[in-house]
Amino acid sequence: MTLPTTTRGRLLLVVGLAAAVGVFLATVPLHRDWFDLGVYYGTVDSWQHGGSIYDYLVPGTHYGFTYPPFAALCMLPMTLVGWPSAVAISTLLNLAAAGAILYWTAGAAVRRQGWTRWFAFAVAGCLFVLLEPVRDTFSFGQVNLLLLALVLADAWLLSTGRQRFAGLGIGLAAAIKLTPAIFICYLLVTRRWRAAATASGVAITATLLALWAAPDASRVYWTEAMWDTDRVGSLAYVSNQSWQGVLARLSDPGAPSRLVWAVGVIVLLCVWAWRARRAVAAGDEMAGFALTGLTACLISPVTWVHHLVWLFPALAVLIDAGLRHRKDDPRRRRLLRWGVAIYVVLCSSVVWLWSWDATGVDGFIGSNTYVWISLGLLLALPLREGVPAAAAHPLPRPAGSATMGACAHATEYPWESRRSARPASPTPPASRPAPSASDG
């Protein structure tokens, strides 16, 4: 396929693509009617009028607010606007977060490939919103993209050597929702002591602020609501694409084994810690963050489909790793094919085919499709050598990495021996790219 080379041709392609995406989103996927935003809105409205944060339930359901009290504190300004304005603000914030995520994950590849920026980001944006986790985040009125943007801001700060404020985004995200707290563990595992201290300090300060503002709600959350899984829905529900979800569907209608779940979590954390340290040692900060996002989805007791926006950085790393190889290199074709295949599956809503019956071999494989993708990426995500990173890393680089790091297209594969890897010919100096900076 040949892309247009003129500005007019590119503009027409973007307009046509945007129109097609708009028609698809308006007619094909199920729209969630901003259900989660309604939970947030109803909760803070009830709180403002003397109710308790964790006593509010959406009328006719058993769904209530499940985030820490600091999240409710952040959402309190919604009481100043009506429901239509709240929907509009949620959509605009998610659009801004999506733009930041695309810039931080794809910006370096766009510059290195020499693509026209506005055209590349416009096409990437259209493709991005087709992902099921992304479109569900928009239609639920969820906060997933905002939290991902906060975390990736720290990835950008660390990868470009701007470490003074690194940890602020992770700390805020962890105070709003528990899942991003694993990124504090990532900072500790990779020995980013200052960033870890900043993130921990911000999270603790925000939690204490919520304790001061809502002492009763804080007590209820940390002693009762946080442990009540009935507030978020059935663990066996097909939308729960976590390790716990796999076990719950296997044992349904019985309860999944806590011991088996715990053993699996320990194994996943060990694999993650090993791979994350190798990613940072190789200078691939984004891969380290991507691996952490994958692990968060796998070990969380509840990972609804719209939580899987945390898989996007890994998808971006996979595609970028393919683009770093020469066009005649079979590894380029292999990686790009895997990237396209994973993208298509994440757009397909395939798991819902087993929403009523997840029994049998086909049910076991199909109903857990997104879990298999997360696990495969955790085990096999390529680590890119030569990615612009901070001036100094606290972790020692693996033997031989200096030679491979000199090549802008080198990529480390978990399944290949580093000794047998042959670095490609270095890019000529003239063409070498410049360094680039609701629910549970």
C-alpha positions as CSV (number, residue, x, y, z in Angstrom):
1,M,0.0,0.0,0.0
2,T,1.4,3.4,-1.0
3,L,0.6,6.3,1.2
4,P,-0.1,9.8,-0.2
5,T,3.0,12.0,-0.4
6,T,1.2,15.4,-0.8
7,T,-0.3,17.4,2.1
8,R,-3.7,17.4,0.4
9,G,-3.6,13.6,-0.1
10,R,-2.7,13.0,3.5
11,L,-5.4,15.4,4.7
12,L,-8.0,13.6,2.6
13,L,-6.8,10.2,4.0
14,V,-7.0,11.4,7.6
15,V,-10.4,12.9,7.1
16,G,-11.7,9.7,5.4
17,L,-10.1,7.5,8.1
18,A,-11.5,9.7,10.9
19,A,-15.0,9.5,9.3
20,A,-14.8,5.7,9.0
21,V,-13.7,5.4,12.6
22,G,-16.4,7.7,13.8
23,V,-19.1,5.7,12.0
24,F,-17.7,2.5,13.4
25,L,-17.7,3.8,17.0
26,A,-21.2,5.2,16.6
27,T,-22.7,2.0,15.2
28,V,-20.8,-1.1,16.0
29,P,-19.4,-1.3,19.6
30,L,-21.6,-1.4,22.6
31,H,-21.7,2.0,24.2
32,R,-21.5,2.0,28.0
33,D,-23.5,5.2,28.5
34,W,-20.8,6.7,30.8
35,F,-21.8,4.2,33.5
36,D,-18.7,4.6,35.6
37,L,-18.7,8.3,35.3
38,G,-22.2,8.1,36.7
39,V,-20.9,6.3,39.7
40,Y,-18.3,9.0,40.3
41,Y,-20.8,11.8,39.7
42,G,-23.5,10.2,42.0
43,T,-20.9,9.5,44.7
44,V,-19.5,13.0,45.0
45,D,-23.0,14.5,44.7
46,S,-24.2,12.3,47.6
47,W,-21.0,13.1,49.6
48,Q,-21.6,16.8,49.1
49,H,-25.1,16.5,50.5
50,G,-24.0,14.6,53.7
51,G,-23.9,11.0,52.4
52,S,-21.0,8.6,52.8
53,I,-18.7,7.9,49.9
54,Y,-19.0,4.1,50.2
55,D,-22.7,3.9,51.0
56,Y,-23.8,5.3,47.6
57,L,-24.9,2.7,45.1
58,V,-26.1,3.3,41.5
59,P,-29.9,3.0,41.7
60,G,-31.1,-0.5,40.9
61,T,-27.5,-2.0,41.1
62,H,-25.0,-3.0,43.7
63,Y,-22.2,-1.0,42.1
64,G,-20.6,1.8,44.2
65,F,-17.4,3.8,44.4
66,T,-14.4,1.5,44.8
67,Y,-11.4,3.9,44.6
68,P,-9.5,5.4,47.6
69,P,-11.0,8.5,49.2
70,F,-8.4,10.7,47.5
71,A,-10.0,9.8,44.1
72,A,-13.4,11.1,45.4
73,L,-11.6,14.3,46.6
74,C,-10.2,14.8,43.1
75,M,-13.6,14.3,41.5
76,L,-15.4,16.7,43.9
77,P,-15.3,19.6,41.4
78,M,-17.9,17.6,39.3
79,T,-20.5,18.9,41.7
80,L,-20.0,22.3,40.2
81,V,-21.3,21.3,36.8
82,G,-24.3,19.4,35.4
83,W,-24.3,15.9,34.0
84,P,-23.8,16.9,30.3
85,S,-20.8,19.1,31.2
86,A,-19.3,16.3,33.3
87,V,-19.5,14.0,30.2
88,A,-17.9,16.6,28.0
89,I,-15.1,17.3,30.5
90,S,-14.5,13.5,30.9
91,T,-14.2,13.1,27.1
92,L,-11.9,16.1,26.7
93,L,-9.6,14.9,29.5
94,N,-9.4,11.4,28.0
95,L,-8.6,13.0,24.6
96,A,-5.8,15.0,26.2
97,A,-4.5,11.9,27.9
98,A,-4.6,9.9,24.7
99,G,-2.6,12.6,22.9
100,A,0.1,12.6,25.6
101,I,0.2,8.8,25.6
102,L,0.7,8.7,21.9
103,Y,3.4,11.4,22.0
104,W,5.4,9.6,24.7
105,T,5.1,6.1,23.2
106,A,5.3,6.8,19.5
107,G,7.1,10.2,19.2
108,A,10.6,8.8,19.0
109,A,9.6,6.3,16.3
110,V,7.9,9.0,14.3
111,R,11.0,11.2,14.4
112,R,13.4,8.4,13.7
113,Q,11.4,7.2,10.7
114,G,11.2,10.7,9.3
115,W,7.4,10.6,9.0
116,T,5.4,13.8,8.8
117,R,4.4,14.4,12.4
118,W,0.8,15.7,12.1
119,F,0.0,12.9,9.6
120,A,1.6,10.1,11.7
121,F,-0.1,11.2,14.9
122,A,-3.5,11.7,13.2
123,V,-3.4,8.1,11.8
124,A,-2.1,6.7,15.1
125,G,-4.9,8.5,17.0
126,C,-7.6,7.0,14.7
127,L,-6.1,3.6,15.2
128,F,-5.7,4.1,19.0
129,V,-9.4,4.8,19.7
130,L,-10.4,1.6,17.9
131,L,-8.7,-0.5,20.6
132,E,-11.5,-2.0,22.8
133,P,-9.9,-0.9,26.1
134,V,-9.6,2.7,24.8
135,R,-13.1,3.0,23.4
136,D,-14.5,1.4,26.6
137,T,-12.6,3.9,28.7
138,F,-14.2,6.7,26.8
139,S,-17.7,5.3,26.8
140,F,-17.6,4.3,30.5
141,G,-16.2,7.7,31.4
142,Q,-13.3,5.9,33.1
143,V,-10.0,7.3,34.4
144,N,-7.7,4.6,32.9
145,L,-6.1,6.8,30.3
146,L,-5.5,9.6,32.8
147,L,-3.7,7.3,35.1
148,L,-1.6,5.8,32.2
149,A,-0.7,9.3,31.2
150,L,0.4,10.2,34.7
151,V,2.6,7.1,34.9
152,L,4.1,7.6,31.4
153,A,5.0,11.1,32.3
154,D,7.4,9.7,34.8
155,A,8.7,7.2,32.2
156,W,9.5,10.2,29.9
157,L,11.2,12.1,32.8
158,L,13.4,9.1,33.7
159,S,14.3,8.2,30.1
160,T,15.4,11.8,29.3
161,G,17.4,12.3,32.5
162,R,14.9,14.8,34.0
163,Q,14.8,12.9,37.3
164,R,14.1,15.9,39.6
165,F,10.3,15.5,39.4
166,A,10.2,11.8,38.5
167,G,7.7,9.9,40.7
168,L,5.1,12.7,41.0
169,G,2.8,11.1,38.4
170,I,3.2,7.6,39.8
171,G,2.5,8.8,43.3
172,L,-0.7,10.6,42.2
173,A,-1.9,7.7,40.2
174,A,-1.3,5.3,43.1
175,A,-3.3,7.6,45.4
176,I,-6.2,7.7,43.0
177,K,-6.2,3.9,42.3
178,L,-4.3,1.1,43.9
179,T,-3.2,-0.7,40.6
180,P,-0.5,1.9,39.6
181,A,1.2,1.4,43.0
182,I,3.1,-1.5,41.3
183,F,5.1,1.2,39.5
184,I,6.6,2.3,42.9
185,C,7.8,-1.3,43.2
186,Y,9.3,-1.0,39.7
187,L,11.2,2.1,40.8
188,L,12.5,0.1,43.8
189,V,13.4,-3.0,41.8
190,T,15.3,-0.9,39.3
191,R,17.0,1.1,42.2
192,R,15.5,4.5,41.4
193,W,15.6,5.4,45.1
194,R,14.9,9.1,44.6
195,A,12.0,8.6,42.3
196,A,10.6,5.8,44.5
197,A,10.8,8.1,47.5
198,T,9.0,10.9,45.6
199,A,6.3,8.6,44.4
200,S,5.8,7.1,47.9
201,G,5.8,10.5,49.5
202,V,3.2,11.9,47.1
203,A,1.0,8.9,47.5
204,I,1.2,9.0,51.3
205,T,0.6,12.7,51.4
206,A,-2.4,12.5,49.1
207,T,-3.8,9.6,51.3
208,L,-3.3,11.7,54.5
209,L,-5.0,14.6,52.8
210,A,-8.0,12.4,52.1
211,L,-7.9,11.1,55.7
212,W,-8.1,14.7,56.9
213,A,-10.9,15.6,54.5
214,A,-13.0,12.4,54.9
215,P,-11.8,10.5,58.1
216,D,-14.9,8.2,58.2
217,A,-14.7,7.3,54.5
218,S,-11.0,6.6,54.8
219,R,-11.6,4.2,57.7
220,V,-14.4,2.4,55.8
221,Y,-12.3,2.1,52.6
222,W,-9.1,0.8,54.2
223,T,-10.8,-1.6,56.6
224,E,-13.9,-2.7,54.6
225,A,-14.6,-1.4,51.1
226,M,-11.2,-2.3,49.7
227,W,-11.7,-6.0,50.5
228,D,-15.3,-6.3,49.3
229,T,-15.1,-7.8,45.8
230,D,-18.9,-7.8,45.5
231,R,-18.8,-4.1,44.9
232,V,-17.0,-4.6,41.6
233,G,-18.8,-7.6,40.2
234,S,-18.2,-11.3,39.7
235,L,-14.6,-12.5,39.4
236,A,-15.6,-15.1,36.8
237,Y,-17.1,-12.5,34.5
238,V,-15.5,-12.7,31.1
239,S,-14.4,-9.1,31.3
240,N,-12.0,-9.9,34.1
241,Q,-8.9,-10.6,32.1
242,S,-6.5,-11.3,34.9
243,W,-4.9,-14.4,36.4
244,Q,-7.6,-14.4,39.0
245,G,-10.2,-14.2,36.3
246,V,-8.8,-17.3,34.6
247,L,-8.9,-19.3,37.8
248,A,-12.4,-18.0,38.6
249,R,-13.8,-19.1,35.3
250,L,-12.2,-22.6,35.7
251,S,-13.7,-23.0,39.1
252,D,-17.1,-21.3,38.5
253,P,-19.5,-21.5,40.3
254,G,-17.1,-22.3,43.1
255,A,-14.4,-19.9,44.4
256,P,-10.9,-19.9,42.8
257,S,-8.1,-21.3,44.9
258,R,-6.3,-18.5,46.8
259,L,-3.1,-20.6,47.1
260,V,-2.9,-21.2,43.3
261,W,-3.6,-17.6,42.7
262,A,-0.8,-16.5,45.1
263,V,1.7,-18.9,43.6
264,G,1.0,-17.6,40.2
265,V,1.3,-14.1,41.3
266,I,4.7,-14.8,42.9
267,V,5.9,-16.4,39.7
268,L,4.7,-13.5,37.6
269,L,6.4,-11.0,39.9
270,C,9.7,-12.9,39.7
271,V,9.6,-12.9,35.9
272,W,8.6,-9.2,35.8
273,A,11.4,-8.2,38.2
274,W,14.0,-10.0,36.1
275,R,12.8,-8.6,32.8
276,A,12.3,-5.1,34.2
277,R,15.9,-4.9,35.5
278,R,17.2,-6.1,32.1
279,A,15.1,-3.5,30.3
280,V,16.6,-0.6,32.4
281,A,20.1,-2.1,32.1
282,A,19.6,-2.0,28.3
283,G,18.5,1.6,28.5
284,D,14.9,0.8,27.4
285,E,12.8,2.7,30.1
286,M,9.6,2.4,28.1
287,A,9.9,-1.3,27.9
288,G,10.4,-1.5,31.7
289,F,7.2,0.5,32.2
290,A,5.4,-1.6,29.6
291,L,6.4,-4.8,31.4
292,T,5.1,-3.3,34.7
293,G,1.8,-2.4,33.1
294,L,1.4,-6.0,31.8
295,T,2.2,-7.4,35.2
296,A,-0.3,-5.1,36.9
297,C,-3.0,-6.4,34.6
298,L,-2.1,-10.0,35.3
299,I,-1.8,-9.9,39.1
300,S,-4.7,-7.6,39.9
301,P,-7.6,-9.6,41.2
302,V,-9.9,-7.7,38.9
303,T,-8.7,-6.4,35.5
304,W,-11.7,-5.4,33.4
305,V,-11.2,-5.1,29.6
306,H,-11.1,-1.3,29.9
307,H,-8.2,-1.6,32.3
308,L,-6.1,-3.1,29.5
309,V,-5.0,0.3,28.2
310,W,-1.9,-0.6,30.3
311,L,-1.1,-3.1,27.4
312,F,-0.7,-0.2,24.9
313,P,2.9,0.7,25.9
314,A,4.0,-2.9,25.3
315,L,2.3,-2.9,21.9
316,A,4.1,0.4,21.0
317,V,7.5,-1.1,22.1
318,L,6.8,-4.2,20.0
319,I,6.0,-2.3,16.8
320,D,8.9,0.1,17.4
321,A,11.3,-2.8,17.9
322,G,10.2,-4.1,14.5
323,L,10.7,-0.7,12.8
324,R,14.3,-0.6,14.1
325,H,15.3,-3.4,11.8
326,R,16.2,-2.9,8.1
327,K,13.3,-3.5,5.7
328,D,15.0,-6.7,4.4
329,D,15.4,-8.2,7.9
330,P,13.0,-11.0,8.5
331,R,12.8,-10.0,12.2
332,R,11.2,-6.7,11.1
333,R,8.4,-8.6,9.3
334,R,8.0,-11.0,12.2
335,L,7.7,-8.4,14.9
336,L,5.4,-6.1,12.8
337,R,3.1,-9.1,12.0
338,W,2.9,-9.9,15.7
339,G,2.2,-6.2,16.5
340,V,-0.6,-6.0,13.9
341,A,-2.1,-9.3,15.0
342,I,-2.2,-8.3,18.7
343,Y,-3.7,-4.9,17.7
344,V,-6.4,-6.5,15.6
345,V,-7.3,-8.9,18.5
346,L,-7.4,-6.1,21.0
347,C,-9.9,-4.3,18.7
348,S,-12.0,-7.3,18.1
349,S,-14.0,-7.8,21.4
350,V,-13.4,-11.5,20.9
351,V,-13.6,-12.5,24.5
352,W,-17.3,-11.6,24.6
353,L,-18.1,-14.6,22.4
354,W,-17.8,-16.6,25.6
355,S,-19.6,-14.2,27.8
356,W,-22.4,-16.8,28.6
357,D,-20.4,-20.0,28.5
358,A,-16.6,-20.2,29.0
359,T,-16.5,-24.0,29.5
360,G,-14.6,-26.4,27.4
361,V,-11.2,-26.0,25.7
362,D,-12.4,-23.3,23.3
363,G,-13.9,-21.4,26.3
364,F,-10.7,-21.7,28.2
365,I,-8.6,-20.4,25.3
366,G,-11.1,-17.8,23.9
367,S,-12.5,-16.3,27.1
368,N,-8.9,-15.6,28.3
369,T,-7.5,-14.2,25.0
370,Y,-6.3,-10.9,26.5
371,V,-4.7,-12.8,29.4
372,W,-2.6,-14.9,26.9
373,I,-1.6,-11.7,25.1
374,S,-0.5,-10.1,28.4
375,L,1.4,-13.2,29.4
376,G,3.1,-13.5,26.0
377,L,4.2,-9.9,26.0
378,L,5.5,-10.2,29.5
379,L,7.7,-13.2,28.5
380,A,8.8,-12.2,25.0
381,L,8.6,-8.4,24.6
382,P,11.8,-7.4,22.9
383,L,14.1,-5.0,24.7
384,R,15.5,-2.3,22.4
385,E,19.2,-1.4,22.7
386,G,20.3,2.2,22.0
387,V,17.0,3.8,23.2
388,P,17.8,7.4,24.4
389,A,17.9,7.1,28.2
390,A,19.1,8.9,31.3
391,A,22.8,9.8,31.4
392,A,23.5,7.3,34.1
393,H,21.7,4.1,35.1
394,P,22.1,2.6,38.6
395,L,22.0,-0.9,37.1
396,P,25.0,-2.4,35.4
397,R,24.6,-3.0,31.7
398,P,24.9,-6.7,30.6
399,A,28.1,-7.8,29.1
400,G,28.4,-7.0,25.4
401,S,25.7,-4.3,25.6
402,A,28.1,-1.5,24.8
403,T,28.7,-2.9,21.3
404,M,25.0,-3.6,20.6
405,G,24.0,-0.2,22.2
406,A,26.1,1.6,19.6
407,C,23.7,0.3,16.9
408,A,20.4,2.3,16.7
409,H,18.6,-0.7,15.4
410,A,19.8,-3.4,17.8
411,T,17.1,-5.3,19.7
412,E,17.4,-7.9,22.4
413,Y,15.1,-10.9,22.2
414,P,14.5,-13.2,25.3
415,W,14.5,-16.3,23.1
416,E,17.8,-15.5,21.3
417,S,21.4,-15.8,22.7
418,R,23.1,-12.5,23.1
419,R,26.4,-14.1,22.2
420,S,25.2,-15.1,18.8
421,A,23.5,-11.8,18.0
422,R,25.3,-9.9,15.3
423,P,24.9,-6.1,15.4
424,A,23.7,-4.5,12.2
425,S,25.8,-2.0,10.4
426,P,25.7,1.3,12.2
427,T,23.7,4.1,10.6
428,P,25.9,6.5,8.7
429,P,26.6,9.7,10.7
430,A,24.8,11.9,8.1
431,S,21.5,10.0,8.5
432,R,21.7,9.1,12.2
433,P,18.6,10.4,14.0
434,A,19.1,13.0,16.7
435,P,18.5,11.8,20.3
436,S,14.9,12.2,21.4
437,A,13.9,13.3,24.5
438,S,-16.6,2.4,39.3
439,D,-14.8,-0.7,39.1
440,G,-11.9,-2.2,40.8
